[in-house]
Amino acid sequence: MTTPKTKHKVEYWITYLLGTILRILPYGLALSFGSFLGFLAFDVFRVRRKVTLINLKNSLGGQKNIKELKKIGRSAYRNIGKSLVEYSLFPSLNKERISRMVEFEGTENFDEALRGGKGAIVVAGHFGSWELMGAATCQKGYPVDFLVGEQHNILVDNLMNDYRKSVGIGIIKMGAAAKGVIKALKNNRFVAMLSDQDAGNDGTIVDFFNRPASTPKGPAAFALRMNAPIILGFIIRGNSRRQKIIIEKPLFMEKGKNKEDDIRNLTQAYTTVLEEYVRRYPDHWFWPHRRWKSTTDEY
């Protein structure tokens, strides 16, 4: 029987060797491989395909038929595969190469936040190649820390964080979130948080695709506590290999009498923006996640 320790070592070496091979391949060929992995996951092995189609039907079913929803799901999986490949390329990326891969729109919003001297909470969803967006932002010269959870496999977890560090991304571990986030904001840094997955009983309930969704309180709570803005960023994969990163205007909110209401209102504000982008680019979002599992009986 395979022990957890042996299993973790096997997973680590598979991940390490795959990344090494992908960094040798031409970029276009590597992306094609990622797209193929997405096809296998959706059409052959059907990894969370049922969850994906339930989410798509309940979110977009009023505007799309089942054939269109399957097409979006398949394209989303292909994009996930491409994004994983781009993440594995981090150790081989430099400023010049990243500049050929992405372009920015709205960096003046980052500049505005830095002039305020309190940093910013950068809210990103599992949307497009979100890791590449972080790498490109760092290589653009902006100070970025990622708030990250810990994977069950600590070997793979360390490898993932080494990839991030190789492009200049700072790491704040979830276990030390409060101290790390506060310190980063005081140092006028950007703290990037993914805030589009189910938060269970610890979340605040907001509307997302016309249904209640439990959403992490962290981004809004830190922004309100430190008087820092929330900025949303999105990376869009066009028809060419070059992608566009769009930086939205900072979101500020005055503190009211009720802390929980403030957190919910600010969370709703950025969730509404995220929904707008997902509706516009539905194949960019991570539909396999059980986003509404705490608030509905969809699954």
Secondary structure in CASP SS format (residue, H / E / C, confidence):
PFRMAT SS
TARGET T0000
AUTHOR 0000-0000-0000
METHOD secondary structure of the structure
MODEL  1
M C 1.00
T C 1.00
T C 1.00
P H 1.00
K H 1.00
T H 1.00
K H 1.00
H H 1.00
K H 1.00
V H 1.00
E H 1.00
Y H 1.00
W H 1.00
I H 1.00
T H 1.00
Y H 1.00
L H 1.00
L H 1.00
G H 1.00
T H 1.00
I H 1.00
L H 1.00
R H 1.00
I H 1.00
L C 1.00
P C 1.00
Y H 1.00
G H 1.00
L H 1.00
A H 1.00
L H 1.00
S H 1.00
F H 1.00
G H 1.00
S H 1.00
F H 1.00
L H 1.00
G H 1.00
F H 1.00
L H 1.00
A H 1.00
F H 1.00
D H 1.00
V H 1.00
F C 1.00
R C 1.00
V C 1.00
R C 1.00
R H 1.00
K H 1.00
V H 1.00
T H 1.00
L H 1.00
I H 1.00
N H 1.00
L H 1.00
K H 1.00
N H 1.00
S H 1.00
L H 1.00
G C 1.00
G C 1.00
Q C 1.00
K C 1.00
N C 1.00
I H 1.00
K H 1.00
E H 1.00
L H 1.00
K H 1.00
K H 1.00
I H 1.00
G H 1.00
R H 1.00
S H 1.00
A H 1.00
Y H 1.00
R H 1.00
N H 1.00
I H 1.00
G H 1.00
K H 1.00
S H 1.00
L H 1.00
V H 1.00
E H 1.00
Y H 1.00
S H 1.00
L C 1.00
F H 1.00
P H 1.00
S H 1.00
L C 1.00
N C 1.00
K H 1.00
E H 1.00
R H 1.00
I H 1.00
S H 1.00
R H 1.00
M H 1.00
V E 1.00
E E 1.00
F E 1.00
E E 1.00
G C 1.00
T H 1.00
E H 1.00
N H 1.00
F H 1.00
D H 1.00
E H 1.00
A H 1.00
L H 1.00
R H 1.00
G H 1.00
G C 1.00
K C 1.00
G C 1.00
A E 1.00
I E 1.00
V E 1.00
V E 1.00
A E 1.00
G C 1.00
H C 1.00
F E 1.00
G C 1.00
S C 1.00
W H 1.00
E H 1.00
L H 1.00
M H 1.00
G H 1.00
A H 1.00
A H 1.00
T H 1.00
C H 1.00
Q H 1.00
K C 1.00
G C 1.00
Y C 1.00
P C 1.00
V E 1.00
D E 1.00
F E 1.00
L E 1.00
V E 1.00
G C 1.00
E C 1.00
Q C 1.00
H C 1.00
N C 1.00
I H 1.00
L H 1.00
V H 1.00
D H 1.00
N H 1.00
L H 1.00
M H 1.00
N H 1.00
D H 1.00
Y H 1.00
R H 1.00
K H 1.00
S H 1.00
V C 1.00
G C 1.00
I C 1.00
G E 1.00
I E 1.00
I E 1.00
K E 1.00
M H 1.00
G H 1.00
A H 1.00
A H 1.00
A H 1.00
K H 1.00
G H 1.00
V H 1.00
I H 1.00
K H 1.00
A H 1.00
L H 1.00
K H 1.00
N C 1.00
N C 1.00
R C 1.00
F E 1.00
V E 1.00
A E 1.00
M E 1.00
L E 1.00
S C 1.00
D C 1.00
Q C 1.00
D C 1.00
A C 1.00
G H 1.00
N H 1.00
D H 1.00
G C 1.00
T E 1.00
I E 1.00
V E 1.00
D E 1.00
F E 1.00
F C 1.00
N C 1.00
R E 1.00
P E 1.00
A E 1.00
S E 1.00
T E 1.00
P C 1.00
K C 1.00
G H 1.00
P H 1.00
A H 1.00
A H 1.00
F H 1.00
A H 1.00
L H 1.00
R H 1.00
M H 1.00
N C 1.00
A C 1.00
P C 1.00
I E 1.00
I E 1.00
L E 1.00
G E 1.00
F E 1.00
I E 1.00
I E 1.00
R E 1.00
G C 1.00
N C 1.00
S C 1.00
R C 1.00
R C 1.00
Q E 1.00
K E 1.00
I E 1.00
I E 1.00
I E 1.00
E C 1.00
K C 1.00
P C 1.00
L E 1.00
F C 1.00
M C 1.00
E C 1.00
K C 1.00
G C 1.00
K C 1.00
N C 1.00
K H 1.00
E H 1.00
D H 1.00
D H 1.00
I H 1.00
R H 1.00
N H 1.00
L H 1.00
T H 1.00
Q H 1.00
A H 1.00
Y H 1.00
T H 1.00
T H 1.00
V H 1.00
L H 1.00
E H 1.00
E H 1.00
Y H 1.00
V H 1.00
R H 1.00
R H 1.00
Y C 1.00
P H 1.00
D H 1.00
H H 1.00
W E 1.00
F C 1.00
W C 1.00
P C 1.00
H C 1.00
R C 1.00
R C 1.00
W C 1.00
K C 1.00
S C 1.00
T C 1.00
T C 1.00
D C 1.00
E C 1.00
Y C 1.00
END
